[in-house]
Amino acid sequence: MAVQAVAGATPEPAARPEAVAARRSWFAGLRSAKTITGLAILGVFVVAGAFGPMVWRTDPSALSDDVLQPPSGAHWFGTTQTGQDIFAQVLVGTRVSLLVGVTAAVMATVLSLIVGLTAGYVGGLTDELLSALANVFLVIPALPLVVVLAGYLPTRGSLTVAVVISLTGWSWGARILRAQTLSIRRRDFIEAARATGERPARILLFEILPNEMAIVASSFLFTIVFAILTQAGLAFLGLSDVTTWSWGGILYWAQNNQALQSGAWWWFVPPGLCIALIGTALAFVNFGIDEYVNPRLRVRGFHPRKSRRVRRTAPKQVVQDAGAAGDVLLEVTGLRVDYGDGPNAVHAVDGVDLVLRRGEVLGVAGESGSGKSTLAYAITRLLRPPGQVVAGEIRYWPTSAGPVDVLKMSDAELRAFRWAQLAIVFQSAMNSLNPVLRLREQLGDALIDHGPGMTPGQRQKRIAEVMTMVGLPTDRADAYPHELSGGMRQRALIAMALVLEPDILVLDEPTTALDVVVQRQILTKIMNLREQLGFAVVFITHDLSLLIEVADRIAVMYAGRIIETSTAKQLYEAPRHPYSDGLLHSFPLLHGPRRVLTGIPGAPPDLRLRSAGCAFQPRCTQAMAACTTTIPLLSATNLPTEAPDHQVACLLYQDGEGR
Ligand SMILES: Nc1ncnc2c1ncn2[C@@H]1O[C@H](COP(=O)(O)OP(=O)(O)OP(=O)(O)O)[C@@H](O)[C@H]1O
């Protein structure tokens, strides 16, 4: 089936100014219902603790004749058996409990940061000593220690209690931060910072610490809860100053005066409820902080529920029965993928139609940011929020049955489909391989998951087979990824992709990180294996001249759309779209005559803005007035020299008016 025309997109109003976008992103982390609820509850406590005692001027210790009164207009939370106002006690208690919690959390967090970061970053003897110290504090049972310390200290005021709690609460945070620092300090961006001459303190504070903020925040918030609970426990046991009103102090007096037995529920329920509520609020806030400090979790302007609605109500595309032709393996129709939603959504794939035939190599070329990887992720259903398919279909045509809609597969169907029928090789082999597993285990995992009937002996045989197939010596099966060269790792990934003999292999810039010699060896290997095994390849790269060498057909992408598609030969001999022509003249060809490299002036458009005309028009040397107002459709050029499946989305060729 020839590639179908893409419906023109409706022009939308211009995107908001950057300032608004930035503000939106800042609030995005605070947007979830949990975060808002947590902050609201916390806000009420902070306001009550800070201003409550000034507004509700009743002395919490003042005695009155209203003894053991249930809640009323005069005493909102009732009274004690000496007539004290419980609401006034709770307000003062809120202030004291929050102060103890926050003070202890600040001290414990600072201690754990100093110990954890220093031990992890400096290493050696310092690490051993600090880790030993943290381990000692970790194994000492915290509560008995607190009880002993609090019992023997000369003063038992709030500050003393906070110090005691922080001394027993810092060590687990320090252990986690040390482990995290150990792992981060070996990452490439830290090496790069060192290489640029950054001082250790700066690296710790500005490179490592921001990566640990989620842990620090979580440790801080949970130490507040731990401290409030511990302080309440100490007060309840009479081990802190119970003449100072705190939630624990109120519980102590309620217990001592047998409030439970006398049915005075209003005496112990309010402080108990406060402790439970503050714990819940801090846990909710923790979710929000996680999202805010980790940009990967921060799904700007994205509402999963709303996006699902878009998906369900998106107009169904009319799909021609391409499989009837028999050679169609994968068919993408009207595919649109956005990152986020609303006016700031990035329209990364914007109405793509593609057909992959059995056994062919389909190249997808385009500049960085044109949407190639997003297309690959959508096809393999590996898109992560805020990425979402907003329209279109992806149909897989197995040999034995009718077409299957990949986008509608259940999780179980998807697990069976991925790797067994469709495998993907990513650009960065080091990131795709598990650093702590040997190659043999990683290759074996796919076989265990997808071929449960295989005996261990059969699995080992298959592992040796695929390793030989991709040109990896079988004696490297027990190597860890870091013991292999870049080329070997990439071969290992290809071996993993082919271990189940899939129908489709998606290659997303599989050799970009390698030198040209290894690049060539690996590509030749893939193409030979394709001849041998008959799988089809979707090969994604920015290097059009490389595709000319290896692909059967090529689709050129620009700003999320396919702007030209044809056989590799036609595209090489007569690229029609000015962008394809520019792309072809941006890289030297591997074979053939030397040609002048011109490149393409300008930069790709902002994919948040929907253009009213051709997205390439601002950079096009042949643009006409109509190009600013009309979105060209992908269609056959009607030029006599063209084959029917040479299609181009350019007004220069519409209605046969080619130039
Ligand atoms: N997680 C994300 N959130 C928001 N926008 C994204 C995200 N990932 C990609 N994009 C945007 O989607 C567009 C397409 O990106 P994509 O990575 O698919 O392009 P590409 O052609 O594969 O580029 P490259 O060759 O550099 O990998 C770009 O504008 C990019 O900024």
The ligand as an SDF file (V2000), in Angstrom:
LIG
                    3D

 31 33  0  0  0  0  0  0  0  0999 V2000
    9.8030   13.8840   27.5790 N   0  0  0  0  0  0  0  0  0  0  0  0
    9.5970   14.8920   26.7620 C   0  0  0  0  0  0  0  0  0  0  0  0
    8.8760   15.9560   27.1590 N   0  0  0  0  0  0  0  0  0  0  0  0
    8.6140   16.9890   26.3390 C   0  0  0  0  0  0  0  0  0  0  0  0
    9.0500   17.0630   25.0700 N   0  0  0  0  0  0  0  0  0  0  0  0
    9.7700   16.0300   24.6080 C   0  0  0  0  0  0  0  0  0  0  0  0
   10.0920   14.9030   25.4180 C   0  0  0  0  0  0  0  0  0  0  0  0
   10.8270   14.0430   24.6730 N   0  0  0  0  0  0  0  0  0  0  0  0
   10.9610   14.6140   23.4640 C   0  0  0  0  0  0  0  0  0  0  0  0
   10.3350   15.8100   23.4150 N   0  0  0  0  0  0  0  0  0  0  0  0
   10.2340   16.7330   22.2820 C   0  0  0  0  0  0  0  0  0  0  0  0
    9.6690   16.0180   21.1960 O   0  0  0  0  0  0  0  0  0  0  0  0
   10.2610   16.4380   19.9870 C   0  0  0  0  0  0  0  0  0  0  0  0
   10.7520   15.2270   19.2090 C   0  0  0  0  0  0  0  0  0  0  0  0
   11.8090   14.6240   19.9660 O   0  0  0  0  0  0  0  0  0  0  0  0
   12.4840   13.2520   19.4890 P   0  0  0  0  0  0  0  0  0  0  0  0
   13.4450   12.8420   20.5470 O   0  0  0  0  0  0  0  0  0  0  0  0
   11.4230   12.2940   19.0970 O   0  0  0  0  0  0  0  0  0  0  0  0
   13.2640   13.7220   18.1810 O   0  0  0  0  0  0  0  0  0  0  0  0
   14.3720   12.9550   17.3690 P   0  0  0  0  0  0  0  0  0  0  0  0
   14.1220   13.2800   15.9480 O   0  0  0  0  0  0  0  0  0  0  0  0
   14.3900   11.5180   17.7330 O   0  0  0  0  0  0  0  0  0  0  0  0
   15.6750   13.6670   17.8980 O   0  0  0  0  0  0  0  0  0  0  0  0
   17.1330   13.0020   18.1260 P   0  0  0  0  0  0  0  0  0  0  0  0
   17.6140   12.5590   16.7860 O   0  0  0  0  0  0  0  0  0  0  0  0
   17.9400   14.1380   18.6600 O   0  0  0  0  0  0  0  0  0  0  0  0
   16.9540   11.8860   19.1070 O   0  0  0  0  0  0  0  0  0  0  0  0
   11.3680   17.4150   20.3570 C   0  0  0  0  0  0  0  0  0  0  0  0
   10.8570   18.7300   20.1800 O   0  0  0  0  0  0  0  0  0  0  0  0
   11.6070   17.1630   21.8290 C   0  0  0  0  0  0  0  0  0  0  0  0
   12.0060   18.3410   22.4810 O   0  0  0  0  0  0  0  0  0  0  0  0
  1  2  1  0
  2  3  1  0
  2  7  2  0
  3  4  2  0
  4  5  1  0
  5  6  2  0
  6  7  1  0
  6 10  1  0
  7  8  1  0
  8  9  2  0
  9 10  1  0
 10 11  1  0
 11 12  1  0
 11 30  1  0
 12 13  1  0
 13 14  1  0
 13 28  1  0
 14 15  1  0
 15 16  1  0
 16 17  2  0
 16 18  1  0
 16 19  1  0
 19 20  1  0
 20 21  2  0
 20 22  1  0
 20 23  1  0
 23 24  1  0
 24 25  2  0
 24 26  1  0
 24 27  1  0
 28 29  1  0
 28 30  1  0
 30 31  1  0
M  END
$$$$
